[in-house]
Amino acid sequence: MDVLEFDDVVIGWGKGGKTLAGVLGRAGRRVAMVEQSDTMYGGTCINIGCVPTKALVYSSHLGHDGWDAAHYMDSIARKDELTAKLRAVNFSMLDTIDTVTAITARAEFVGPKRLRLSGGGDELELTAHRFYLNTGSLPVVPDIPGASEGGEIISARVHTSTELISEANLPGRLVIVGGGYIAYEFASMYAAFGSEVTVVDRSPIPLRREDRNVAEAVSSILAGDGVRFLQGAHVVGITDSAGGAADGGSAAARVSVATPSGPLDLEAEAVLLAVGRAPATGGLGLDKAGVETDEHGAVVVDDHLRTSAPDVWALGDVNGGLQHTYISLDDHRIVLSQVAGGAPRSLADRRAVPSTVFVTPPLSRVGLTEEQARAQAGAHGWDVGVASKEVAKIAAMPRPKIVCDPRGLIKVVVDRTTGHILGATLLCVDSQEVINLVSLAMQHGITYQELRDRMYTHPSSSEAFNEVLGAIV
């Protein structure tokens, strides 16, 4: 068996891994980039995650009114064209570096610093001075009678997010199992395309990690768009049935649901399982490499992303941290500071990380919720102040009205003693951009008074701070 030697081996073509491989390769290091599928060059984000889903969110609001199967098919085609182009660009970015070798194969450790590759032709082994795990995460598939067993889907009508966005036919009725952010994003998107959407959520309250007024605002907006919510409910079984489907009589699935008020049967052309994602560590042979994982399968790392094995690091979703592309990108900076020199970095440097859920309008948050801030106030000596205002009532924010979507609210939590911003939640047009301004302010200790008194372009969404932050109570 051939054995190839490298300076660095990256397993998984995600954001952190591919960026790290590019930097090291351009510095003259001999780097192997190992990816198990040629459909995943570039990682989850551009192929089955952020980019394709947000492309569909955008398309869902363009050029149609209600149910429009043809528009949906065109949207899927445009999404596929976009991801194909980005995949080719990502491959080329590494393949054109002389010292980087791109290998499409399945990787498994057979010992410390020794990797066996299979599935790409003849088996071969790699050795290297350093290894970087960047294999991402996979959708969790719960066992549901008739739908899935042993973590595998057994019904053609049941999908994870990966499969659903590749379905060419728009489901007339879509049942979503789960009540988290992915569930809400898909509910908003498919309702905009014209599907009849029902969300089955085990939690008795929507979006339990958010403040109640925020959660109620989000669920109310989606309900206004036609989404039905079954709270405190769970799916007990799924069976295929024929006829009666909204898309012309094709086969449907019967979804049996236990609700607080009793059993309920739903029919749907598609069922989406959206109950979270888990680190993709299966089959990597990490125990043979001396790499420890936790009870959830995540690679255990320290503040410098070092694993329990010498010269092995883990970046992105696989290490069990926040599942965002930009987290993986920042992970590469932490690792790079150790293997290529430069200013030291660690997880301890990471503060005020923003996030966005692309419902319509988007929901963005950074820092603490009001509930969290009040719970921690005594320990930190905070005098918690809050400003919360419905977007439609913010006179200094005309942009949402201009683009015909004045729904939502803006909520900011501060320490009135120091003026420091403790957190913010923005449910409004452009929130995915404006939240970065709040994050930057929090990172550098800019007070809410300074944000309140700044000049902002007009008409913009950020100028809402002139008015909202003047009403801290």
C-alpha positions as CSV (number, residue, x, y, z in Angstrom):
1,M,0.0,0.0,0.0
2,D,1.3,3.4,-1.0
3,V,2.1,5.8,1.9
4,L,2.2,9.5,1.1
5,E,3.9,12.0,3.4
6,F,2.7,15.6,4.0
7,D,3.4,18.4,6.4
8,D,-0.3,19.0,7.0
9,V,-3.5,17.0,6.4
10,V,-6.9,18.7,6.5
11,I,-10.0,16.3,6.7
12,G,-13.1,18.0,5.4
13,W,-13.5,20.9,3.0
14,G,-15.4,23.3,5.3
15,K,-14.7,27.0,5.8
16,G,-12.0,26.7,8.4
17,G,-10.3,23.7,6.8
18,K,-10.1,25.1,3.3
19,T,-8.9,28.5,4.4
20,L,-6.2,26.9,6.6
21,A,-5.1,24.6,3.8
22,G,-4.9,27.6,1.4
23,V,-2.8,29.7,3.8
24,L,-0.4,26.8,4.6
25,G,-0.1,25.8,1.0
26,R,0.7,29.2,-0.3
27,A,3.4,29.3,2.4
28,G,5.0,26.3,0.8
29,R,3.8,23.6,3.1
30,R,2.9,20.2,1.6
31,V,-0.8,20.0,2.4
32,A,-3.4,17.3,1.6
33,M,-7.0,18.3,1.6
34,V,-9.2,15.2,2.0
35,E,-12.9,15.4,1.1
36,Q,-15.1,12.3,0.9
37,S,-17.4,13.6,-1.8
38,D,-16.9,15.7,-4.9
39,T,-20.4,17.2,-4.3
40,M,-19.0,18.8,-1.1
41,Y,-16.0,20.8,-2.2
42,G,-16.3,24.0,-0.3
43,G,-18.1,22.4,2.6
44,T,-21.7,22.4,4.0
45,C,-22.3,26.1,3.7
46,I,-22.0,26.5,-0.1
47,N,-23.5,23.1,-1.0
48,I,-26.3,22.2,1.4
49,G,-26.4,24.9,4.0
50,C,-26.2,28.7,4.2
51,V,-25.9,29.6,0.5
52,P,-28.5,27.3,-1.1
53,T,-31.1,27.8,1.7
54,K,-30.7,31.6,1.6
55,A,-30.9,31.6,-2.2
56,L,-34.2,29.8,-1.8
57,V,-35.4,32.2,0.9
58,Y,-34.7,35.1,-1.5
59,S,-36.4,33.3,-4.4
60,S,-39.4,32.4,-2.3
61,H,-40.5,36.1,-2.3
62,L,-39.9,36.8,-6.0
63,G,-42.3,36.9,-8.9
64,H,-45.2,34.7,-7.7
65,D,-48.3,34.9,-5.6
66,G,-49.1,31.9,-3.5
67,W,-48.7,28.4,-4.8
68,D,-46.5,28.3,-7.9
69,A,-44.8,24.9,-8.6
70,A,-43.0,26.3,-11.7
71,H,-41.5,29.1,-9.8
72,Y,-40.3,26.7,-7.2
73,M,-38.7,24.4,-9.8
74,D,-36.9,27.4,-11.3
75,S,-35.7,28.4,-7.9
76,I,-34.3,25.0,-7.3
77,A,-32.5,25.1,-10.7
78,R,-31.0,28.5,-9.9
79,K,-29.9,27.3,-6.5
80,D,-28.2,24.3,-8.1
81,E,-26.5,26.4,-10.7
82,L,-25.2,28.8,-8.0
83,T,-23.8,26.0,-5.8
84,A,-22.2,24.2,-8.7
85,K,-20.3,27.4,-9.6
86,L,-19.2,28.0,-6.0
87,R,-18.1,24.4,-5.7
88,A,-15.9,24.6,-8.8
89,V,-14.4,27.9,-7.5
90,N,-13.6,26.3,-4.1
91,F,-12.0,23.3,-5.7
92,S,-9.9,25.5,-8.0
93,M,-8.8,27.8,-5.1
94,L,-6.9,24.8,-3.6
95,D,-6.1,22.7,-6.7
96,T,-4.2,25.5,-8.3
97,I,-1.7,25.7,-5.4
98,D,1.3,23.6,-6.3
99,T,1.9,22.3,-2.8
100,V,-1.7,21.4,-2.1
101,T,-3.0,18.0,-3.1
102,A,-6.8,17.6,-3.2
103,I,-7.9,14.0,-2.6
104,T,-11.5,12.8,-2.9
105,A,-11.8,9.7,-0.6
106,R,-13.1,8.6,2.8
107,A,-10.7,9.0,5.6
108,E,-10.1,6.8,8.7
109,F,-7.3,6.9,11.2
110,V,-5.5,3.6,11.6
111,G,-3.1,5.0,14.2
112,P,-1.6,8.2,15.5
113,K,-0.8,10.5,12.6
114,R,-1.7,7.8,10.1
115,L,-4.7,8.0,7.9
116,R,-6.1,5.4,5.5
117,L,-8.1,6.6,2.5
118,S,-10.7,4.5,0.6
119,G,-13.4,5.0,-2.0
120,G,-11.3,6.9,-4.5
121,G,-9.7,4.0,-6.2
122,D,-6.7,2.1,-4.7
123,E,-6.4,2.4,-1.0
124,L,-3.5,4.5,0.3
125,E,-2.3,5.9,3.6
126,L,-1.2,9.3,4.6
127,T,1.2,10.4,7.3
128,A,1.8,14.0,8.3
129,H,3.2,16.2,11.1
130,R,-0.1,17.8,11.8
131,F,-3.8,16.9,11.2
132,Y,-6.9,19.2,11.2
133,L,-10.4,17.8,11.6
134,N,-13.0,19.8,9.8
135,T,-15.7,17.3,9.0
136,G,-18.7,19.4,10.1
137,S,-22.0,18.1,11.3
138,L,-25.0,16.1,10.0
139,P,-28.7,16.4,10.5
140,V,-30.0,14.4,13.5
141,V,-32.5,11.7,12.4
142,P,-34.7,10.6,15.4
143,D,-36.3,7.2,15.3
144,I,-40.0,7.6,14.3
145,P,-42.1,4.5,13.4
146,G,-42.6,4.4,9.6
147,A,-40.2,7.2,9.0
148,S,-36.7,6.3,10.3
149,E,-34.9,3.7,12.3
150,G,-31.3,3.4,13.5
151,G,-30.6,7.0,12.3
152,E,-31.6,6.2,8.8
153,I,-34.7,7.5,6.9
154,I,-36.9,4.7,5.5
155,S,-39.7,6.7,3.9
156,A,-39.5,8.5,0.6
157,R,-41.7,11.3,2.0
158,V,-39.3,12.1,4.9
159,H,-36.3,14.4,4.5
160,T,-33.7,16.2,6.3
161,S,-32.8,19.8,5.2
162,T,-30.1,18.3,2.9
163,E,-32.6,16.3,0.8
164,L,-35.6,18.7,0.9
165,I,-33.7,21.6,-0.8
166,S,-32.9,19.2,-3.7
167,E,-36.5,18.1,-4.2
168,A,-37.7,19.5,-7.5
169,N,-41.4,19.3,-6.6
170,L,-42.9,21.9,-4.2
171,P,-44.9,20.0,-1.5
172,G,-48.5,21.1,-1.2
173,R,-48.4,20.3,2.4
174,L,-45.2,20.2,4.5
175,V,-45.0,18.9,8.1
176,I,-41.9,20.1,10.0
177,V,-40.7,18.0,13.0
178,G,-38.9,20.3,15.4
179,G,-39.2,23.8,16.7
180,G,-35.7,25.2,16.5
181,Y,-34.2,27.8,14.1
182,I,-33.8,25.5,11.1
183,A,-37.5,24.5,11.5
184,Y,-38.6,28.1,11.6
185,E,-36.4,29.1,8.6
186,F,-37.8,26.3,6.4
187,A,-41.3,27.0,7.6
188,S,-41.0,30.7,6.6
189,M,-39.4,29.8,3.3
190,Y,-41.9,27.1,2.2
191,A,-44.9,29.1,3.3
192,A,-43.7,31.9,1.1
193,F,-43.4,29.4,-1.8
194,G,-47.0,28.5,-1.2
195,S,-46.9,25.3,0.8
196,E,-49.3,24.6,3.6
197,V,-46.8,24.3,6.6
198,T,-47.4,22.7,10.0
199,V,-44.7,22.8,12.6
200,V,-44.8,20.0,15.3
201,D,-42.8,21.2,18.3
202,R,-42.2,19.2,21.5
203,S,-41.8,22.4,23.5
204,P,-45.0,23.9,25.0
205,I,-43.8,27.4,24.0
206,P,-42.2,28.6,20.8
207,L,-38.5,29.4,20.5
208,R,-37.8,28.7,24.2
209,R,-34.3,30.2,24.1
210,E,-35.7,33.7,23.2
211,D,-37.4,36.2,25.4
212,R,-41.2,35.6,25.3
213,N,-42.0,38.9,23.5
214,V,-39.5,38.0,20.8
215,A,-40.6,34.4,20.4
216,E,-44.3,35.5,20.2
217,A,-43.4,38.1,17.6
218,V,-41.6,35.6,15.4
219,S,-44.3,32.9,15.7
220,S,-47.0,35.5,15.1
221,I,-45.4,36.7,11.9
222,L,-45.1,33.1,10.6
223,A,-48.6,32.3,11.6
224,G,-49.7,35.4,9.7
225,D,-47.9,33.9,6.7
226,G,-50.0,30.7,7.1
227,V,-47.7,28.5,9.2
228,R,-49.6,26.3,11.7
229,F,-47.9,25.6,15.0
230,L,-48.6,22.5,17.2
231,Q,-46.8,23.2,20.5
232,G,-46.2,20.5,23.1
233,A,-46.7,17.9,20.4
234,H,-44.7,15.1,18.9
235,V,-44.9,12.8,15.9
236,V,-45.7,9.2,16.9
237,G,-45.7,7.6,13.5
238,I,-45.7,8.2,9.7
239,T,-47.3,6.0,7.1
240,D,-47.5,6.4,3.3
241,S,-51.0,6.9,1.9
242,A,-52.2,7.4,-1.7
243,G,-54.3,10.2,-3.2
244,G,-55.7,13.4,-1.8
245,A,-52.5,15.4,-2.2
246,A,-52.6,19.1,-3.0
247,D,-50.1,18.6,-5.9
248,G,-52.5,16.6,-8.1
249,G,-53.3,13.4,-6.3
250,S,-49.8,12.0,-5.9
251,A,-49.0,9.9,-2.8
252,A,-48.9,11.6,0.5
253,A,-47.8,10.7,4.0
254,R,-50.1,10.4,7.0
255,V,-48.4,11.9,10.0
256,S,-49.8,10.8,13.4
257,V,-49.3,13.5,16.1
258,A,-49.8,13.4,19.8
259,T,-51.0,16.9,21.0
260,P,-52.0,18.2,24.4
261,S,-55.6,18.0,23.2
262,G,-55.4,14.5,21.9
263,P,-54.2,12.5,18.8
264,L,-54.2,14.3,15.4
265,D,-53.6,12.9,11.9
266,L,-52.0,15.2,9.2
267,E,-51.4,14.5,5.5
268,A,-48.4,15.9,3.8
269,E,-46.5,15.5,0.6
270,A,-43.2,15.9,2.5
271,V,-42.0,15.7,6.1
272,L,-38.9,17.6,7.2
273,L,-36.9,16.4,10.2
274,A,-35.4,19.5,11.8
275,V,-34.4,18.5,15.3
276,G,-30.8,19.7,15.2
277,R,-27.4,18.6,13.9
278,A,-24.6,16.5,15.4
279,P,-20.9,16.4,14.8
280,A,-19.8,14.2,11.9
281,T,-17.2,12.0,13.6
282,G,-18.6,8.5,12.7
283,G,-16.2,6.3,10.8
284,L,-13.1,8.5,11.3
285,G,-11.4,6.1,13.7
286,L,-10.6,8.9,16.1
287,D,-10.0,6.4,19.0
288,K,-7.1,4.9,17.0
289,A,-5.6,8.4,16.7
290,G,-6.0,9.1,20.4
291,V,-8.6,11.8,19.8
292,E,-11.2,12.0,22.5
293,T,-14.9,12.6,21.8
294,D,-17.7,13.6,24.2
295,E,-21.1,11.9,24.8
296,H,-22.5,13.8,21.7
297,G,-19.8,12.6,19.4
298,A,-18.1,16.0,19.3
299,V,-14.3,16.2,19.3
300,V,-13.1,17.5,22.7
301,V,-10.8,20.5,22.4
302,D,-9.2,23.1,24.6
303,D,-9.3,26.8,24.2
304,H,-6.7,26.6,21.4
305,L,-8.8,23.9,19.6
306,R,-6.2,21.2,20.3
307,T,-7.5,17.7,20.7
308,S,-6.3,15.1,23.1
309,A,-3.9,13.8,20.5
310,P,-0.6,15.7,19.8
311,D,-0.6,17.9,16.7
312,V,-4.3,17.3,15.9
313,W,-6.8,20.2,15.9
314,A,-10.6,20.3,15.3
315,L,-12.3,23.2,13.6
316,G,-15.9,24.1,13.0
317,D,-19.1,22.1,13.9
318,V,-17.1,18.9,14.6
319,N,-15.7,20.3,17.9
320,G,-19.2,20.9,19.3
321,G,-19.2,24.7,19.3
322,L,-21.6,27.1,17.7
323,Q,-22.6,25.8,14.3
324,H,-21.9,28.9,12.1
325,T,-19.6,29.2,9.1
326,Y,-18.0,32.3,10.5
327,I,-17.1,30.3,13.7
328,S,-15.2,27.8,11.5
329,L,-13.4,30.7,9.8
330,D,-12.4,32.2,13.1
331,D,-11.3,28.7,14.3
332,H,-8.8,28.7,11.5
333,R,-7.3,31.9,12.9
334,I,-6.8,30.3,16.3
335,V,-5.1,27.2,14.8
336,L,-3.0,29.3,12.4
337,S,-1.6,31.3,15.2
338,Q,-0.1,28.1,16.6
339,V,1.2,26.4,13.5
340,A,2.3,29.4,11.4
341,G,3.2,32.0,14.1
342,G,1.7,35.4,14.7
343,A,-0.3,36.9,17.6
344,P,-1.7,34.2,19.9
345,R,-5.5,33.6,19.7
346,S,-7.9,31.4,21.6
347,L,-11.6,30.8,22.3
348,A,-11.3,33.1,25.2
349,D,-10.8,36.0,22.8
350,R,-14.2,35.3,21.2
351,R,-17.0,37.6,22.5
352,A,-20.3,39.0,21.2
353,V,-20.8,36.4,18.5
354,P,-23.9,37.4,16.4
355,S,-26.3,35.1,14.7
356,T,-29.2,35.3,12.2
357,V,-32.2,33.1,11.5
358,F,-33.4,33.8,8.0
359,V,-37.1,33.9,8.6
360,T,-38.8,36.8,6.9
361,P,-38.0,39.4,8.2
362,P,-34.7,37.9,9.6
363,L,-34.2,37.4,13.3
364,S,-30.7,38.4,14.6
365,R,-29.3,38.3,18.0
366,V,-26.0,39.0,19.9
367,G,-25.2,38.7,23.6
368,L,-27.7,38.1,26.3
369,T,-31.5,38.1,26.3
370,E,-33.3,40.2,28.8
371,E,-34.1,37.1,30.8
372,Q,-30.5,36.1,30.9
373,A,-29.3,39.6,31.8
374,R,-31.6,39.9,34.7
375,A,-30.6,36.5,36.0
376,Q,-27.0,37.5,36.0
377,A,-27.4,41.1,37.1
378,G,-26.6,40.4,40.8
379,A,-23.4,38.6,40.1
380,H,-22.1,41.4,37.8
381,G,-23.6,44.4,39.5
382,W,-25.6,45.4,36.4
383,D,-28.5,47.9,36.5
384,V,-30.4,46.3,33.6
385,G,-32.2,48.5,31.2
386,V,-34.3,47.5,28.2
387,A,-35.6,49.2,25.1
388,S,-38.1,47.2,23.1
389,K,-40.2,48.7,20.2
390,E,-42.2,47.3,17.3
391,V,-40.7,48.2,14.0
392,A,-43.9,49.6,12.6
393,K,-43.9,52.2,15.4
394,I,-40.3,53.4,14.9
395,A,-40.7,56.7,13.2
396,A,-37.0,57.1,12.6
397,M,-36.9,53.8,10.6
398,P,-38.7,54.2,7.3
399,R,-36.7,51.6,5.4
400,P,-39.0,48.6,6.4
401,K,-42.0,50.6,5.3
402,I,-40.3,51.4,2.0
403,V,-39.6,47.7,1.2
404,C,-43.2,46.8,2.4
405,D,-42.3,44.8,5.5
406,P,-42.6,46.8,8.7
407,R,-43.1,43.7,10.8
408,G,-41.0,42.8,13.9
409,L,-39.4,44.5,16.8
410,I,-36.0,45.8,18.0
411,K,-34.9,45.0,21.6
412,V,-31.7,46.1,23.2
413,V,-30.5,45.2,26.8
414,V,-28.0,47.4,28.5
415,D,-26.3,48.1,31.8
416,R,-27.5,51.6,32.7
417,T,-24.5,52.2,35.1
418,T,-21.8,51.8,32.5
419,G,-23.8,52.2,29.3
420,H,-22.5,48.9,28.0
421,I,-24.7,46.9,25.7
422,L,-25.4,43.4,27.1
423,G,-27.4,42.1,24.2
424,A,-29.7,42.8,21.3
425,T,-32.4,41.1,19.3
426,L,-33.4,42.5,16.0
427,L,-36.4,41.1,14.2
428,C,-36.6,43.4,11.1
429,V,-35.5,44.0,7.6
430,D,-31.7,44.1,7.3
431,S,-31.2,42.7,10.8
432,Q,-28.5,40.3,9.4
433,E,-26.4,43.4,8.6
434,V,-27.3,45.7,11.5
435,I,-26.5,43.1,14.1
436,N,-22.8,43.2,13.1
437,L,-22.8,46.9,14.2
438,V,-24.1,45.9,17.6
439,S,-21.6,43.1,17.9
440,L,-18.7,45.4,17.1
441,A,-19.9,47.9,19.7
442,M,-20.1,45.2,22.3
443,Q,-16.6,43.9,21.4
444,H,-15.0,47.3,21.8
445,G,-17.0,48.7,24.7
446,I,-19.0,51.3,22.7
447,T,-21.9,52.5,24.8
448,Y,-25.5,52.4,23.9
449,Q,-25.5,56.2,24.2
450,E,-22.8,56.5,21.5
451,L,-24.9,54.3,19.2
452,R,-28.0,56.3,20.0
453,D,-26.3,59.6,19.1
454,R,-24.5,58.5,15.9
455,M,-25.4,59.7,12.4
456,Y,-26.7,56.9,10.1
457,T,-27.4,57.0,6.4
458,H,-31.0,57.6,5.5
459,P,-33.2,55.7,4.9
460,S,-31.6,52.8,6.6
461,S,-32.4,50.2,9.3
462,S,-29.5,51.2,11.5
463,E,-30.9,54.6,12.1
464,A,-33.6,53.0,14.3
465,F,-31.0,53.2,17.1
466,N,-31.5,57.0,17.2
467,E,-35.0,56.4,18.4
468,V,-35.0,53.0,20.1
469,L,-32.0,53.6,22.3
470,G,-33.5,56.8,23.6
471,A,-36.2,54.8,25.4
472,I,-34.2,52.7,27.7
473,V,-36.2,51.8,30.8
